Each structure stands twice: as C-alpha cells, then as structure tokens.
Amino acid sequence: MAGRNPATAYYWMFRGAFFPSALPETLIRAAPLLLVSLGLAVAFTAKIWNIGAEGQLYIGGMLAAITGLMLKDLPAPLAMPLIFLVAGLGGAAWAFLPAFLRAKYEINEIITTLMLNYVAIYLVSYLLNNPFKDPLSQFPETQTLPEHLWAPILVPGTRLHLGVLIAFLFVPLVFLLLRRTGFGLKLEVLGANPKAAKYAGVPSALLIVQAMLVSGFLAGLAGGIEVLGVQHKMRLGISPPMSPYGFTGIAVALLGFLNPLLIALTSVFLGGVINGSMTMHRMAGIPVGMAGIIQALIIIFILASYFVEESLLQRVLRGWKR
C-alpha cells in the first residue's frame, strides 16, 4: 500500500515497540490506554456503552493542569495526589450526566457520551485559547507545571514515570472489583439480563451511575497522568490524533474480552503499535497513519472471529436439536 517492503516495515515497527530500548516508551503509550480501557471494562460488563472516555480524559487533563498551577507552591507529596484525585473526579463528573440520563430516563448513553466528547474537546479548546493559555506560547496550551510536580522518573535515562506504575496497579484492583466483589457480580447480572436483574432486586439505576462514575474516573485519571508524566502541561494534542486514547481504549477493552489481565497485555501491544509506527516512519518511510490501519485490521479480524464462532455455535446447536 505504501510501496515499501512489508518485512522491513514490520521489523522496524517491532523494534521500535518491543526492543529493550523502546519498551519504556511503549509502556508510556500503554498507560493511558490501560486506564481508559479498564474503566470501559467496568461499564461494558453491565452493557453500559460509555463512548465518552476521550472527553472524560480531556476534562481530567485540563483539571489536572489547572490544579497543578494552583498548587504549585505545595510540596509534591501533597500536591500530586490531589491533582490525580481532581483529574479523576473531573472525568467522573463528565460521565455523570449521561449516566443520570440513562438511569433516570433510559436515554441512550452511546449518543450522549459520544456528543459530550465534542463538547469536552471544544470546552478545553476554549480554555486553552483564552483564560488558561500560556501567554508566552503560540499554541493552545497552559503554562508548564513546576518541575517538582512532574511525575517522578522510575528508570534513569528514560521517560518511564510514576504514572505508568499507577496505571498498572489498577489492573489487579479492577480485576478484584469485577471478579471478587458483589458489585462486580451485580454488573454481570445487569449486563446478562436486565429483566432478571430487576426481579432479583438489583438496583439497576444505581449500578448504571456507579459503573459510569468508575469508568469516567479512570479516564480522567488517565488525562491527569498524561499531563503530569508526559506533557507537563495541558494541550489539545494530549491524545494522539491518529490513535485517540479514548476511542482506542474501546478496542482494547473489547479485544481483552473485558478481562483486566488481558486488557493490560492488549494495551501494551497497541501501545507498541503506536510507538513502533514512529520508528517505522523514520526508518522505513512508512506513513505514521499506517498504525491506525494496522489497529483497524486487528479489530476487524477479532470481530470477524466473534461472528464466525457464533455462527458455528448456532449451526452445531441446530444440528444437535435435529
């Protein structure tokens, strides 16, 4: 498609993604994907389709930058937890309206969350171009946060930061939440059969709101981690335009079968695809947008396998009934 040797292109993509020298950057790319997709897994388990993680991430990132600038005189051990908390709460607050509309009036959350993505991005764009714009910059971005509020580097000589560790710590937490708590069981019941959940006394409306709040919190936290760990300011390009974290996270959650452990592996893989595409572009002359095409092909093949498996199962059942 790009007129280059495929073997050479994929070699450079793999090398730029998973060789030891490239792995820290891959993990940095994977961290926001991981948090977003873990949050989506919570909502998707109950068949609550939160398509608004991109907007929730933007709101979380914006609030993280504002809070960081307001708390710039506080020591990092006090300020950083507050910044992360505000970022998460911002994402949760942005998810509350569609959650309430779904729980109270049964308004389709796919439409409301999708629309709120654009509201969030345009709101953040206004804030970055007006009240919170860095007067010394020509671009829509806030002032740079004080260096003591940057997420600490875990491995000297790399950009691997504390936020990556925080993201991966949520893997066992979300796994336990979904697999070992009554809350997770109720989400599964609600997702499997809403009518049965109602007759079983499961508080469906409350669960919908709670699941969306958890989902929004993790997406907002992803924005906060990206601000403190990578950008050190809020800018419109906080999410890669070719592979937006909020939308790519949907694919990660589905490809990981809503299992936090598989989601972690999928996040690292797609983070590697995003990161490796940069190396592929530099060394093999392949457009960076090819990463998006590769991701799309992966998703298509996985979804196709779902349909094939379901079709085969239905044929077997029909034959058995005969």
C-alpha positions in Angstrom: 0.0 0.0 0.0 2.8 2.4 0.8 5.2 1.0 -1.8 7.7 -0.3 0.8 9.0 -3.8 1.8 6.5 -5.1 4.3 9.1 -7.2 6.1 11.3 -4.2 6.6 8.5 -2.1 7.8 7.2 -4.6 10.3 10.8 -5.2 11.6 11.2 -1.5 12.4 7.7 -1.4 13.9 8.6 -4.3 16.2 12.0 -2.9 17.0 10.5 0.5 17.8 7.9 -1.1 20.1 9.4 -4.0 22.0 13.2 -3.9 21.9 14.5 -3.1 25.4 15.5 0.5 24.5 12.0 1.1 23.1 10.0 -0.6 25.8 9.8 2.3 28.2 8.2 4.5 25.5 5.8 1.7 24.7 4.7 1.5 28.4 4.3 5.2 28.5 1.9 5.0 25.5 0.2 2.0 27.1 -0.6 3.6 30.4 -3.4 6.0 29.4 -4.8 3.3 27.1 -4.8 0.9 30.0 -6.6 3.2 32.4 -9.2 4.2 29.9 -9.9 0.5 28.8 -10.1 -0.7 32.4 -12.7 1.9 33.1 -14.6 1.0 30.0 -14.5 -2.7 31.0 -16.3 -1.8 34.2 -19.1 -0.1 32.2 -19.2 -2.6 29.4 -19.6 -5.5 31.8 -23.0 -4.1 32.6 -23.7 -3.4 28.9 -23.4 0.3 29.6 -21.7 1.7 26.5 -19.6 4.6 27.6 -18.2 6.0 24.3 -17.2 9.3 26.0 -13.8 8.3 27.5 -12.0 10.7 25.2 -13.9 13.7 26.5 -13.5 12.5 30.1 -9.8 12.2 29.5 -9.6 15.8 28.2 -11.6 17.1 31.2 -9.3 15.2 33.6 -6.2 16.5 31.9 -7.5 20.1 31.9 -8.4 20.0 35.6 -5.0 18.4 36.4 -3.2 21.2 34.7 -5.3 23.9 36.4 -5.0 22.2 39.8 -1.2 21.8 39.4 -0.8 25.5 38.6 -3.0 26.5 41.6 -1.0 24.2 43.9 2.5 25.0 42.5 3.7 26.1 45.9 2.7 22.9 47.7 5.3 20.1 48.0 4.9 17.2 45.6 3.8 14.6 48.2 0.8 16.8 49.0 0.0 18.3 45.6 0.3 15.2 43.3 -2.3 13.0 45.0 -4.7 16.0 44.9 -4.0 16.6 41.3 -4.7 13.0 40.4 -7.8 13.0 42.5 -9.2 16.1 40.9 -8.4 14.7 37.4 -10.3 11.5 38.2 -13.2 13.3 39.8 -13.4 15.6 36.7 -13.7 12.6 34.4 -16.3 11.1 36.7 -18.3 14.3 36.8 -18.3 14.4 33.0 -19.6 10.9 32.9 -22.4 11.6 35.4 -24.8 13.4 33.1 -25.1 10.6 30.5 -25.3 8.1 33.4 -28.1 10.0 35.0 -30.0 10.3 31.7 -29.6 6.6 31.1 -30.6 5.6 34.7 -33.5 8.1 35.1 -34.9 8.4 31.6 -33.4 5.5 29.7 -31.8 7.9 27.2 -29.2 6.0 25.0 -25.8 6.6 26.6 -24.0 5.9 23.3 -25.4 9.1 21.8 -25.0 11.3 24.9 -21.4 10.2 25.7 -20.4 10.5 22.1 -21.8 14.0 21.9 -20.1 15.0 25.1 -16.7 14.1 23.6 -17.0 17.0 21.3 -18.4 19.3 24.0 -15.4 18.5 26.2 -12.8 19.0 23.4 -14.3 22.3 22.4 -14.6 23.4 26.0 -10.9 22.5 26.6 -10.0 24.3 23.4 -11.7 27.5 24.6 -10.0 27.3 27.9 -6.6 26.7 26.3 -7.1 29.6 23.8 -8.4 32.1 26.4 -8.3 32.1 30.2 -5.6 29.4 30.7 -3.5 30.0 27.7 0.3 30.4 28.2 0.9 34.0 27.2 4.4 33.0 26.0 3.3 30.3 23.7 1.8 30.5 20.2 -0.1 27.2 20.7 -3.3 26.5 22.7 -1.7 25.1 25.9 -1.3 26.0 29.6 1.8 27.1 31.3 4.3 24.3 32.1 3.8 22.9 35.5 6.6 23.4 38.1 9.2 20.6 37.7 8.7 19.3 41.2 5.1 18.4 40.2 6.2 16.3 37.3 5.7 12.6 37.8 9.0 11.1 39.1 11.1 9.1 36.7 11.3 5.4 37.6 14.2 4.4 35.3 17.0 6.9 34.9 17.8 7.7 31.3 14.2 7.1 30.2 10.9 8.9 30.4 9.3 6.0 32.3 7.4 7.7 35.1 5.4 7.0 38.2 2.1 7.3 36.3 2.8 4.2 34.4 3.2 2.2 37.6 0.0 3.7 38.9 -1.9 2.7 35.8 -0.7 -0.9 36.1 -1.5 -1.0 39.8 -5.2 -0.6 38.8 -5.1 -3.9 36.9 -5.4 -6.1 40.0 -7.7 -3.6 41.6 -10.2 -3.7 38.7 -9.8 -7.4 38.4 -10.8 -7.9 42.1 -13.6 -5.3 41.7 -15.1 -7.2 38.8 -14.4 -10.8 39.8 -14.4 -10.9 43.6 -17.0 -8.4 44.8 -20.8 -8.2 44.9 -20.6 -5.0 42.8 -18.9 -6.9 40.0 -21.4 -9.8 40.2 -24.3 -7.3 40.0 -22.7 -5.7 37.0 -22.5 -9.1 35.2 -26.1 -9.9 36.1 -27.3 -6.5 34.8 -25.3 -6.9 31.6 -26.5 -10.5 31.0 -30.2 -9.9 31.6 -31.6 -6.6 32.8 -35.1 -8.0 33.5 -33.7 -10.8 35.6 -31.6 -8.3 37.5 -34.7 -6.3 38.2 -36.6 -9.3 39.5 -33.5 -10.2 41.6 -33.7 -6.9 43.3 -30.5 -5.5 41.7 -30.6 -1.6 41.9 -30.1 -1.1 38.1 -30.3 2.7 38.1 -27.7 3.0 40.9 -25.4 0.4 39.3 -25.5 2.3 36.0 -24.5 5.5 37.7 -21.8 3.8 39.7 -20.3 2.0 36.7 -20.2 5.2 34.7 -18.6 7.1 37.5 -15.8 4.5 37.9 -15.4 4.5 34.1 -15.2 8.3 34.0 -12.8 8.4 37.0 -10.3 6.2 35.3 -10.5 8.1 32.0 -10.0 11.4 33.9 -7.1 9.9 35.8 -5.5 8.9 32.5 -5.6 12.5 31.4 -4.0 13.6 34.7 -1.2 11.0 34.4 -0.6 12.1 30.8 -0.3 15.8 32.0 2.0 15.1 34.9 4.0 12.3 33.4 4.5 13.3 29.7 3.2 16.7 28.6 3.8 18.6 31.9 1.1 21.0 30.7 -2.3 20.6 29.1 -2.5 20.9 25.3 -5.0 19.9 22.7 -2.7 17.2 21.4 -2.8 15.3 24.7 -4.4 12.3 22.9 -2.7 11.1 19.6 -4.9 12.3 16.7 -4.3 9.1 14.7 -5.0 6.8 17.7 -7.0 8.7 20.3 -6.7 7.1 23.7 -10.4 7.3 24.4 -11.5 5.6 21.2 -8.6 3.2 21.0 -9.5 2.2 24.6 -12.8 0.8 23.4 -10.9 -1.5 21.1 -8.6 -2.5 23.9 -11.4 -3.3 26.2 -13.2 -5.5 23.6 -10.0 -7.2 22.4 -9.2 -8.0 26.0 -12.7 -9.6 26.5 -13.3 -7.2 29.4 -10.7 -9.1 31.4 -8.3 -6.7 33.2 -5.3 -9.0 32.8 -5.9 -9.4 29.0 -6.6 -5.7 28.7 -3.2 -5.0 30.2 -1.5 -7.2 27.6 -3.6 -5.6 24.8 -2.7 -2.1 26.0 1.0 -2.9 25.8 0.6 -4.4 22.4 -1.4 -1.5 20.9 0.9 1.0 22.8 3.7 -0.7 21.0 1.9 -0.4 17.6 1.5 3.3 18.2 5.1 3.8 19.4 6.6 1.5 16.8 4.8 3.3 14.0 7.0 6.3 14.7 10.2 4.2 14.2 8.7 2.6 11.1 8.0 6.1 9.7 11.6 7.3 10.4 13.5 4.2 9.3 11.3 2.7 6.5 9.4 5.8 5.3 6.0 4.4 6.1 3.3 7.0 7.0 2.5 7.2 10.7 -1.1 6.7 9.9 -0.4 3.1 9.0 -0.5 2.4 12.7 -4.2 3.3 12.6 -4.8 1.0 9.6 -3.0 -1.9 11.4 -5.1 -1.4 14.5 -8.3 -1.3 12.4 -7.3 -4.6 10.7 -6.6 -6.2 14.0 -10.0 -5.2 15.3 -11.8 -6.3 12.2 -10.2 -9.8 12.4 -11.0 -10.2 16.0 -14.6 -9.1 15.5 -14.8 -11.4 12.5 -13.7 -14.3 14.7 -16.6 -13.5 17.1 -19.2 -13.7 14.3 -17.6 -16.9 12.9 -17.5 -18.5 16.3 -21.1 -17.6 17.0 -22.2 -18.8 13.6 -20.5 -22.1 14.1 -22.0 -22.5 17.5 -25.5 -21.8 16.2 -25.0 -24.4 13.4 -23.9 -27.0 16.0 -26.9 -26.3 18.2 -29.3 -26.5 15.3 -27.7 -29.9 14.2 -27.9 -31.1 17.8 -31.6 -30.2 18.1 -32.4 -32.1 15.0 
